Amino acid sequence: MGTLLESIHSPADVKRLTNAQMGELAGEIRECLIHTLSKTGGHLGPNLGVVELTLALHKVFDTPKDKLLFDVSHQAYVHKILTGRGDRFETIRQPGGLNGFMLRTESEHDCYGAGHAGTALSAALGMAVARDMAGGAEHVVAVAGDAAFTNGISFEALNNVASQTRRLIVVLNDNEWSIDRNVGAIAGYFHRIVTNPHYQHLHASAHKILERLGGKTVLKVARRAEEAAKGMLWPSMIFEEFGLQYFGPIDGHNIPLLVETFKFLKGMDRPVLLHVLTQKGRGFQPALDGQKKFHGLGPYDPETGQTKPAGQLTYSEVFANTLVELARQDERIVAVTAAMPNGTGLDLFRPHHPKRYFDVGIAEEHAVLFAAGMATQGYRPVCAIYSTFLQRAFDPIVHDVALQKLPVVFCMDRAGLSGDDGPTHHGLFDIAYLRGIPEMVLMAPKDEDELADMMKTAFTLPGPSAIRYPRGAVAGVARKPEPRVLEVGKAEVLVDGSDVAILGLGPMIALAEELATRLGRDGYSTALVNPRFVKPLDREMIEHYAQHVAAFVTFEDHVKMGGFGTAVAEALQDLGCSVPVVRIGWPDRFIEHGKVDALRASYGLTVEEAETQVLPLLAHRKRRTLVAS
């Protein structure tokens, strides 16, 4: 006899289940998540927390006609399983397999692709307004975690909901966590709601009332909970002020209550917000005990939750450890993160300098503006933000930091390909969006020792600077006892040569070294250069080699368009030099998820591809030399 999960091939199969069967299915889904993700890695904790909620949504609503959006969508694994992708679930985040986030091209049930926080409400409102204009009858439901409400975009959407549509359902999935525990006034506000003693009484008795009176009591329970919440210190209820009728909080793991509540909300003729309480990591004790660790992780033991033993230090850890020491030497240094203390390594900084550590929530624009304000008062702020997330703060970087020439340091973790997370998380655009900004100094270290040097250098600069470094383990080189200040705009020539100049940006120096070795074996004189600075570029070095070599080769973990290789080509053009540049980088397209080495091989970020392109240029020069002689 097969399991219930094996019988689920579409949401229609969910609709045929009784509440008791749905409870049984919830257990099977949790087992599937725990065992599958132990092999593939992924966002385990968030998905364990939304099993019943997702089941209830698919029981009541009809995707793809009805539109179901998940903010960030890293918690959409259960949705994928219920919408015809269960037989491929073991491929999630694997090459050629299911994406770890919602993806419109993957399924008609994924109505909106996502990967960054705070997008669901605005997108859902856009869909609702489009439906209203077309005279449609479908429902639009946005599921947003409580962390999403620390994001300014969510409030920009809330500001417009009531004036632009009469039908929209917002589900506030409250589990008190983003990756780290949520911070700020909004988190405190939600906490005061759920700790209201009137609500606690309703929470304890709701299931018994539902069983005794059936679905007819849902409206009564919801209204009583609403009244209880309104009787708190913040009596105005922030969502009501925005024009959304508030219901809840209710138990996000109580399937009968969720189902009946969603049935009731379908009939509402005004925008509504349902506040549900869920437990991140529910059903797996290691995930409950290690909320940050099990938000998103690699393979682990499905019985104990133990991950593989830690290996080398990561760039994030070297960044944090270096910052701890530099902050001991300079009391002006402060650290700012946008809800990513664990991912950026700043959780290692916080215990040493708690009064100089600031987590502003999922609010990158505010983080940069906040840092700018501190910089005007003589502090030296470090904004530790992933490359892909710093994109959201482009305007404050330009208008508030660079224009005012403020000494804010942007430390961009996950610069380059971010492998399994896919296109929403790859850091492939930061050179292009930063190098055109006046006053900006942009650096890329070849290893962990140079990362420390660049951090020390950044704190000596009078204006803004940015350092890009990759995810994962460091190069494993020896570290100097103390970092040193680098000469700004000066590259490091590792090996001199006269036939070809090979420039490897950041950790891509490893590919440059291999190419230099190959060409050297073929008898070519190769210059090997660690650029260090994308901006200002070492034009003196470029001009020197332009007078001697047949070609430049640039390696970068970034898109070619607007990237480092483009900067070199522009410099050569400005110098009036016609030396060709072989640019090895990512093409003008969004790169799918997969293993880094495999994706590099697929898209030509290889030594072999560089060799194929540069050898004809070198051979042409050799022929010209022979003819001339």
C-alpha positions in Angstrom: 0.0 0.0 0.0 1.5 3.3 -1.1 1.8 6.5 0.9 -0.5 9.5 0.6 2.4 11.5 -0.8 2.8 9.1 -3.7 -0.8 9.8 -4.6 -0.4 13.6 -4.9 0.3 14.6 -8.5 -1.6 18.0 -8.5 -3.5 20.3 -6.2 -6.7 18.4 -7.2 -5.4 15.4 -5.3 -5.1 17.5 -2.1 -8.7 18.7 -2.4 -10.0 15.1 -2.2 -8.3 14.6 1.2 -10.0 14.8 4.6 -8.6 17.0 7.3 -7.2 13.8 9.0 -5.6 12.7 5.8 -4.1 16.1 5.3 -2.6 15.8 8.8 -1.1 12.4 7.8 0.2 13.9 4.5 1.9 16.7 6.5 3.9 14.2 8.4 5.0 12.4 5.2 6.0 15.7 3.6 8.2 16.5 6.5 9.9 13.2 6.3 10.4 13.8 2.6 11.9 17.2 3.2 14.2 16.0 6.0 15.6 13.0 4.0 15.8 14.6 0.6 17.5 17.8 1.7 20.0 15.8 3.8 21.4 14.8 0.4 20.9 18.0 -1.6 21.0 20.7 1.0 18.6 23.6 0.9 16.2 25.7 3.0 15.0 23.1 5.4 13.7 25.1 8.4 11.5 27.5 6.5 9.8 24.7 4.6 9.2 22.5 7.7 7.3 25.5 9.1 4.8 26.0 6.3 3.7 22.4 5.6 0.1 22.8 7.0 -0.2 26.3 5.7 0.7 25.3 2.2 -1.7 22.3 2.3 -4.6 24.5 3.5 -3.9 27.0 0.7 -4.0 24.3 -2.0 -7.1 22.8 -0.4 -9.0 26.1 -0.7 -7.5 27.9 -3.7 -7.2 26.8 -7.3 -3.8 27.4 -8.8 -2.8 28.2 -11.4 -6.0 30.2 -11.9 -5.7 31.6 -8.4 -2.4 33.3 -7.8 -0.3 32.1 -4.9 2.9 34.1 -4.1 5.6 33.3 -1.5 7.8 36.2 -0.4 11.4 35.2 -1.2 9.9 31.8 -2.1 12.7 29.8 -0.4 9.8 28.3 1.6 8.0 27.0 -1.6 9.3 23.5 -1.6 6.0 22.1 -0.2 4.2 24.1 -3.0 6.4 22.4 -5.5 5.7 18.9 -4.1 1.9 19.6 -4.3 2.0 21.0 -7.8 3.2 18.0 -9.9 6.9 18.2 -9.0 7.1 15.6 -6.2 8.6 13.0 -8.4 11.5 15.3 -9.2 11.9 16.8 -5.8 15.2 14.9 -5.2 16.7 17.1 -8.0 16.1 20.4 -6.1 19.1 22.7 -6.4 20.9 20.1 -8.4 22.2 20.7 -12.0 19.3 20.5 -14.4 16.9 20.0 -11.5 14.2 22.0 -9.7 15.2 25.5 -8.7 15.4 26.3 -5.0 12.9 29.3 -5.5 9.7 29.8 -7.4 10.4 30.0 -11.1 7.8 30.9 -13.7 9.4 28.9 -16.4 9.4 25.8 -14.2 5.7 25.4 -13.6 2.4 27.2 -14.4 1.7 27.0 -10.7 4.7 29.4 -10.0 3.0 32.7 -10.9 5.8 34.8 -9.8 9.6 34.2 -9.6 11.3 35.5 -6.5 14.5 35.1 -4.4 14.8 38.4 -2.5 12.6 39.5 0.4 9.8 42.1 0.3 8.6 41.5 -3.2 5.4 39.5 -2.7 3.0 42.3 -1.6 3.8 44.6 -4.5 3.7 41.9 -7.1 0.5 40.5 -5.6 -1.1 43.9 -5.7 -0.1 44.3 -9.3 -1.7 41.0 -10.1 -4.9 42.0 -8.2 -5.2 45.3 -10.0 -4.6 43.6 -13.4 -7.3 41.1 -12.5 -9.7 43.9 -11.6 -9.0 45.8 -14.8 -9.6 42.6 -16.8 -12.8 41.8 -14.9 -11.4 38.5 -13.6 -12.6 36.6 -10.5 -9.5 34.8 -9.4 -8.0 35.2 -6.0 -4.5 36.5 -5.3 -2.8 35.4 -2.1 0.6 36.7 -0.9 2.4 34.7 1.8 5.0 36.9 3.5 7.1 36.1 6.5 7.3 38.5 9.4 10.8 39.4 8.4 9.5 40.7 5.1 7.8 43.5 7.0 11.1 44.9 8.1 11.6 45.6 4.4 10.5 49.0 3.1 9.1 47.6 -0.1 6.4 45.8 1.8 5.3 49.0 3.4 5.3 50.8 0.1 2.9 48.1 -1.1 0.7 48.3 2.0 0.4 52.0 1.4 -1.3 51.4 -1.9 -3.4 48.3 -1.3 -6.7 49.7 -0.1 -6.8 52.5 -2.7 -6.1 50.2 -5.6 -8.0 46.9 -5.1 -10.9 45.5 -3.1 -9.8 41.9 -3.1 -6.4 40.8 -1.9 -5.4 38.2 0.8 -2.1 38.7 2.6 -0.9 35.9 4.9 1.6 37.0 7.5 3.6 33.9 8.3 5.0 34.8 11.7 7.8 32.5 13.0 10.0 35.3 14.6 13.0 34.5 12.3 14.4 35.6 8.9 17.8 33.8 9.0 18.7 35.3 12.4 16.1 36.3 14.9 14.1 39.3 13.7 14.9 42.7 15.1 13.4 46.1 15.5 10.0 47.7 16.3 8.0 45.6 13.8 9.3 42.4 15.4 8.4 43.8 18.8 5.0 44.8 17.6 4.2 41.2 16.4 5.5 39.8 19.7 3.1 42.1 21.6 0.2 40.8 19.5 1.0 37.1 20.1 1.7 37.5 23.8 -1.5 39.3 24.5 -3.3 37.2 27.2 -6.6 37.5 25.4 -5.1 35.9 22.4 -3.5 33.2 24.5 -6.9 32.2 25.7 -8.4 32.1 22.2 -5.4 30.2 20.9 -5.9 27.5 23.5 -9.6 27.1 23.0 -9.9 27.7 19.2 -9.5 24.0 18.2 -12.1 22.8 20.7 -14.6 25.4 19.6 -14.0 24.5 15.9 -14.6 20.8 16.6 -17.8 21.6 18.6 -19.4 24.2 16.3 -17.7 23.5 12.9 -16.6 26.0 10.3 -19.4 28.5 11.2 -17.5 29.6 14.2 -14.4 30.7 12.3 -15.7 34.2 11.8 -16.5 34.5 15.4 -13.1 33.2 16.5 -11.3 35.5 14.0 -13.2 38.5 15.2 -12.6 37.8 18.8 -8.9 37.4 18.2 -9.0 40.6 16.2 -10.7 42.5 19.1 -8.2 41.0 21.6 -5.3 42.2 19.5 -6.8 45.7 19.1 -7.1 46.0 22.9 -3.3 46.2 23.3 -1.0 49.1 23.9 -1.0 49.8 20.1 -4.8 49.9 19.8 -4.8 51.3 16.2 -3.6 48.0 14.6 -1.1 49.0 12.0 -2.6 46.9 9.2 -6.1 48.3 9.8 -4.6 51.8 9.4 -3.3 50.7 6.0 -6.9 49.6 5.1 -6.5 45.8 5.4 -8.9 44.0 7.8 -6.8 42.1 10.2 -7.6 38.5 11.4 -5.7 36.4 13.8 -3.3 35.4 15.0 -4.2 31.8 14.5 -2.3 28.5 14.7 -0.5 28.0 11.4 -0.3 24.2 12.0 -4.0 23.7 12.7 -5.2 22.4 9.3 -9.0 22.5 10.0 -8.8 26.1 11.3 -6.6 27.2 8.4 -9.0 25.6 5.8 -12.1 27.1 7.3 -10.5 30.5 7.7 -9.3 30.6 4.1 -12.8 29.6 2.9 -14.2 32.6 4.9 -11.5 35.0 3.6 -12.4 34.0 0.0 -15.7 35.8 0.4 -14.3 39.1 1.7 -14.9 42.1 -0.4 -12.0 44.1 1.0 -8.2 43.5 1.4 -7.5 41.3 4.4 -4.5 40.2 6.3 -4.4 36.8 8.2 -1.8 36.5 10.9 -0.7 32.9 11.3 1.9 31.6 13.8 4.2 28.9 12.6 7.2 27.1 14.0 10.3 27.2 11.8 11.9 23.8 11.7 8.8 22.0 13.0 9.1 18.2 13.2 12.9 18.0 13.2 14.5 18.7 16.6 18.0 19.7 15.2 16.3 22.4 13.1 14.4 23.7 16.1 17.6 23.8 18.2 19.6 25.4 15.4 17.4 27.9 13.7 20.1 29.8 11.9 22.0 26.7 10.8 18.9 25.0 9.4 17.5 28.0 7.6 19.6 27.0 4.6 22.5 24.5 4.6 24.3 21.8 2.7 24.0 18.0 3.2 23.5 16.7 6.8 22.8 13.5 8.7 18.9 13.1 8.6 19.0 11.4 12.0 21.2 13.7 14.0 21.3 16.9 11.8 25.1 16.9 12.0 26.7 18.4 9.0 30.1 17.4 7.6 33.1 18.6 9.7 34.2 22.1 8.9 37.2 22.5 6.7 39.1 25.6 5.8 38.1 29.0 6.9 35.7 30.9 4.6 36.1 34.3 3.2 33.2 35.4 5.4 35.1 34.2 8.5 38.3 35.9 7.5 36.4 39.1 6.9 34.8 39.0 10.3 38.0 38.0 12.2 39.9 40.7 10.5 37.2 43.3 11.3 37.3 42.3 15.0 41.0 43.1 15.1 40.8 46.3 13.1 37.9 47.5 15.3 40.1 46.9 18.4 42.6 49.3 16.9 40.1 51.9 15.7 37.1 52.8 17.9 35.5 54.5 14.9 34.8 51.2 13.1 31.2 50.0 13.2 29.6 47.1 11.4 26.2 47.1 9.7 24.2 44.1 8.4 20.8 43.7 6.8 19.5 40.6 8.6 22.5 38.5 7.6 24.8 38.3 10.6 25.4 34.6 10.1 25.9 34.7 6.3 28.3 37.6 6.3 30.2 36.4 9.4 29.2 39.4 11.5 27.9 37.0 14.1 31.6 36.5 14.9 32.1 40.3 15.3 29.0 40.9 17.5 30.3 39.3 20.7 33.6 41.3 20.6 32.0 44.7 19.8 28.3 44.4 20.7 27.8 48.2 20.9 29.3 48.7 17.4 27.2 46.0 15.7 23.9 46.9 14.0 21.4 44.6 12.4 18.8 46.7 10.6 16.6 43.9 9.3 16.0 43.1 5.7 16.5 46.7 4.7 19.5 47.2 2.5 18.6 50.8 1.4 18.3 51.8 5.1 21.5 50.0 6.0 23.5 52.1 3.5 21.7 55.4 4.5 22.2 54.6 8.1 25.9 54.0 7.5 26.1 57.3 5.6 24.6 59.1 8.6 27.2 57.5 10.9 30.0 58.4 8.5 29.1 62.1 8.6 29.7 62.0 12.4 33.3 60.6 12.1 32.6 56.9 12.2 34.0 54.3 9.7 31.0 52.1 8.9 31.3 48.7 7.2 28.2 47.5 5.3 28.5 43.7 5.0 25.9 42.9 2.4 25.9 40.1 -0.3 26.7 41.4 -3.8 23.2 40.3 -5.0 21.5 42.2 -2.2 23.5 45.4 -2.4 21.9 45.9 -5.8 18.8 47.1 -3.9 20.7 50.0 -2.4 22.2 51.4 -5.6 20.6 54.8 -5.3 21.8 55.4 -1.7 25.3 54.3 -2.7 25.4 56.9 -5.5 23.4 59.7 -4.0 24.1 59.5 -0.3 27.5 57.9 0.0 29.5 58.6 -3.1 28.1 62.1 -3.9 29.0 63.2 -0.3 32.3 61.3 -0.5 31.6 59.5 2.7 34.0 56.8 3.9 31.6 53.8 3.9 33.2 50.4 3.2 31.0 47.9 1.3 32.1 44.3 1.9 30.4 42.2 -0.7 30.2 38.6 0.2 29.0 36.0 -2.4 30.6 38.1 -5.3 30.7 35.9 -8.3 28.7 32.7 -8.9 26.6 31.5 -5.9 26.2 27.9 -7.3 23.2 26.1 -6.0 21.1 29.2 -5.2 20.8 30.3 -8.8 20.3 33.5 -10.7 18.6 35.5 -7.9 21.7 35.0 -5.7 24.7 35.1 -8.1 26.8 38.2 -7.5 27.7 38.8 -11.1 26.9 42.5 -11.6 28.6 44.4 -8.8 31.6 45.6 -10.9 29.3 46.9 -13.5 27.0 48.8 -11.1 29.8 50.2 -9.0 32.7 51.0 -11.2 30.9 53.9 -13.0 30.3 55.7 -9.7 32.6 58.6 -9.1 34.7 58.5 -5.9 34.3 54.7 -5.5 37.4 52.5 -5.0 36.7 48.9 -6.0 38.9 46.0 -4.9 39.1 42.3 -5.3 41.5 40.2 -3.3 43.3 37.1 -4.7 43.3 35.4 -1.3 42.5 35.8 2.3 45.7 37.6 3.2 45.0 40.2 0.6 41.4 40.6 1.8 42.8 41.7 5.2 45.1 44.1 3.4 42.3 45.6 1.5 40.1 46.0 4.6 42.9 47.9 6.3 43.4 50.0 3.1 39.7 50.8 3.0 39.8 52.4 6.4 42.5 54.8 5.3 40.5 56.2 2.4 38.7 59.5 2.5 35.7 58.3 0.5 33.7 55.1 -0.3 35.2 51.8 -1.2 34.0 48.3 -2.0 35.6 44.9 -1.7 34.2 41.9 -3.5 35.0 38.3 -2.4 33.5 34.9 -3.1 31.5 32.4 -1.1 33.2 29.5 0.4 36.7 28.4 1.4 39.7 30.6 1.2 42.8 29.9 -0.8 44.7 28.6 2.2 47.7 30.8 2.0 49.9 32.0 4.9 48.7 35.1 6.6 50.9 38.0 7.7 50.9 38.9 11.4 49.4 42.3 10.5 47.6 43.5 7.4 49.3 46.3 5.4 48.0 49.2 3.5 48.1 48.8 -0.3 49.0 51.5 -2.8 45.6 52.5 -4.2 45.3 51.7 -7.9 48.5 49.6 -8.1 48.4 46.1 -9.5 50.7 43.3 -8.4 52.9 41.9 -11.2 53.6 38.3 -10.2 55.6 37.4 -13.3 56.9 39.6 -16.0 56.6 38.7 -19.7 56.5 40.2 -23.2 54.2 38.1 -25.4 50.9 38.1 -23.5 49.6 39.8 -20.3 47.3 37.6 -18.2 45.2 39.4 -15.5 43.2 37.2 -13.1 40.8 39.2 -10.9 40.4 38.1 -7.3 40.5 34.3 -6.9 40.3 33.9 -10.7 44.1 34.4 -10.4 44.3 30.6 -10.2 43.0 30.2 -13.8 45.4 33.0 -14.9 48.3 31.1 -13.3 47.3 27.9 -15.1 47.1 29.6 -18.5 50.4 31.3 -17.9 52.0 27.9 -17.2 50.5 26.3 -20.4 51.6 29.2 -22.6 55.0 29.2 -21.0 55.4 25.5 -21.9 54.7 26.5 -25.5 57.5 28.9 -25.4 55.6 32.2 -24.9 56.7 34.8 -22.5 53.8 35.5 -20.2 53.2 38.3 -17.7 51.0 37.3 -14.8 49.2 40.1 -13.0 47.0 40.3 -9.9 45.0 43.5 -10.7 43.8 44.1 -7.1 42.0 47.3 -8.1 39.1 47.4 -10.6 38.9 51.1 -9.9 41.1 53.0 -10.1 42.6 50.7 -12.7 46.4 50.5 -12.9 46.7 52.3 -16.3 50.5 52.6 -15.9 50.7 48.8 -15.9 48.3 48.4 -18.8 50.2 51.0 -20.9 53.5 49.3 -20.2 52.3 45.9 -21.4 50.4 47.4 -24.3 53.8 48.4 -25.8 55.1 44.8 -25.7 52.4 42.1 -25.8 50.3 40.6 -28.6 47.2 40.4 -26.4 45.7 40.8 -22.9 43.7 38.0 -21.3 41.4 38.9 -18.4 39.6 36.4 -16.0 36.7 37.5 -13.8 33.9 35.9 -12.0 31.4 38.5 -13.3 29.5 39.3 -16.4 31.7 40.4 -19.3 29.4 43.3 -20.1 30.6 46.3 -18.0 33.0 44.1 -16.1 36.8 44.1 -15.4 37.8 43.0 -18.9 35.7 45.8 -20.4 37.5 48.3 -18.1 40.8 47.1 -19.4 39.6 47.4 -23.0 38.3 50.9 -22.3 41.7 51.9 -20.8 43.5 50.6 -23.9 41.2 52.5 -26.2 41.7 55.7 -24.1 45.5 55.1 -24.5 45.1 54.8 -28.2 46.3 51.1 -28.2 44.8 48.5 -30.4 46.1 45.4 -28.5 43.2 42.9 -28.4 41.7 41.7 -25.1 40.5 38.2 -24.6 37.8 38.5 -21.9 36.9 35.4 -19.9 33.7 36.0 -17.9 30.0 35.3 -17.8 27.8 36.0 -20.9 25.0 38.5 -21.2 22.3 36.2 -19.7 21.1 35.0 -16.3 23.0 31.9 -15.2 21.0 29.0 -13.8 21.8 27.1 -10.6 24.4 24.3 -10.6 27.8 23.4 -9.5 30.4 26.1 -10.0 32.9 24.1 -11.9 30.3 22.6 -14.2 28.8 26.0 -15.0 32.1 27.5 -15.7 32.9 24.7 -18.1 29.5 25.1 -19.8 29.9 28.8 -20.3 33.6 28.9 -21.2 35.1 30.3 -18.0 38.0 28.0 -18.4 41.7 28.0 -19.2 41.0 25.9 -22.3 38.7 28.6 -23.7 41.2 31.3 -23.0 43.9 29.3 -24.6 41.7 28.7 -27.7 41.1 32.4 -28.1 44.6 33.7 -27.4 46.7 31.3 -29.3 45.7 32.6 -32.8 46.6 36.1 -31.7 50.0 34.9 -30.5 50.6 32.9 -33.7 49.6 35.9 -35.8 52.2 38.0 -34.1 54.8 35.3 -34.5 54.1 35.1 -38.3 54.3 38.9 -38.6 57.7 38.8 -36.7 59.0 36.1 -39.1 57.9 38.0 -42.2 59.4 41.3 -40.9 62.7 39.5 -40.3 
